[in-house]
Amino acid sequence: MESIVHFAVPFSALVPAGVKPKKAFLASLFSLLPDFDALSSFTGLFLTPFLS
């Protein structure tokens, strides 16, 4: 559920700001990186220092 919120908030902010939905979708995917980082111990070792 939290992943949906992490995706929806940037998407819903970018589209009214004038960004095309396709580009807003791609940009919103980056907001899911911390979720995948937390789920995977392998990427958690490498991405956590750069994302925090």
Stockholm file with secondary structure:
# STOCKHOLM 1.0

chainA/1-52         MESIVHFAVPFSALVPAGVKPKKAFLASLFSLLPDFDALSSFTGLFLTPFLS
#=GR chainA/1-52 SS CHHHHHHHHHHHHHTTTTCCHHHHHHHHHGGGHHHHHHHCHHHHHHHHHHHC
#=GC SS_cons        CHHHHHHHHHHHHHTTTTCCHHHHHHHHHGGGHHHHHHHCHHHHHHHHHHHC
//
